């Protein structure tokens, strides 16, 4: 494939850092066509045991990070009359998962945000979609696979009988950003 990229170490929870990321992108490329909101963290504990700080941190990264990044590119996309925004949710947001009240709430919030933005973006040729995978094997989640009981239970709830890989989610995002998905919004 190939291409050009820039780096920025800002947190999606830092509004000034997000603004700098977008400003740097505009300086380097002159436009923003695609945004993929995919930042993530976990602080899994049952609702009775999770601290409000951990709950808020997860919501801030997943939900508010998506808001901050989207809000930063929205005026650019409306001005250029073009944009593709892909949110990343999770089956934990749709169906729930023990110990993930914070994560589930944040991921369902992302779906609600997408549902409104897809309507508001239509007149500006901005398509907004959400990928909603099951358990994805990532450096952040690999530790859970060491637990054989967890692995067996989760796999039992996945119709394909395998965990999602990063390439599965990336391929879905690439498709949703492409012209081939012009009728999916």
C-alpha positions, 0 to 999 in steps of 0.5 A: 500500500504505502502512503504518508503519515505524521505522528502525534502523541496526544491523548484523545481526551486532551482537547488542545492535543486533538486540535494540534493533531488536526492542525498538523494534519491540515498543515501536512495534507491540506484536508481531512477526508477520513477519521477513524475513532479507535482509541481504547482503554480497559478498566474492567471491574464489576459495577459494584467494584469499579471506581468512578474515576475508572468509569469516567476515564473509560468513558472519556477515552472512548466516548468523549475522545470520539466527540473531541476528534469528530468535533475537531474535523467536522467544520473541515469536512462540512467546508470541503463537502466531504468526509468519512467518519468511522466509530469503533463500538463493541458487542459489549456495548450492544449486549453487555459484558460482565465487568464492563459497565464503563466500557459498554456505556461508552461504546453504546454512547458512540453508537448514539453519537453516530446515529445523530451525526449520520443524519446531520452529515448527510447534507455535507456528504459526510458519512458516519458509520460504526464498526461493532466487532466482538472480542478483537485480539490486540496487545491490550486484550491478549492477556485475557486469552490466557484464561482458558475458561474466558476463552471458551465462554467468549468463543462460544458466543461468537458465531464464526467460532474465532476471535476477530483480528485487527485486520478484520476491523481495519478491513471493515473501516477501509470498506466503510470509508470507500465509495463502495459503501456509498449507500451505507450510512 
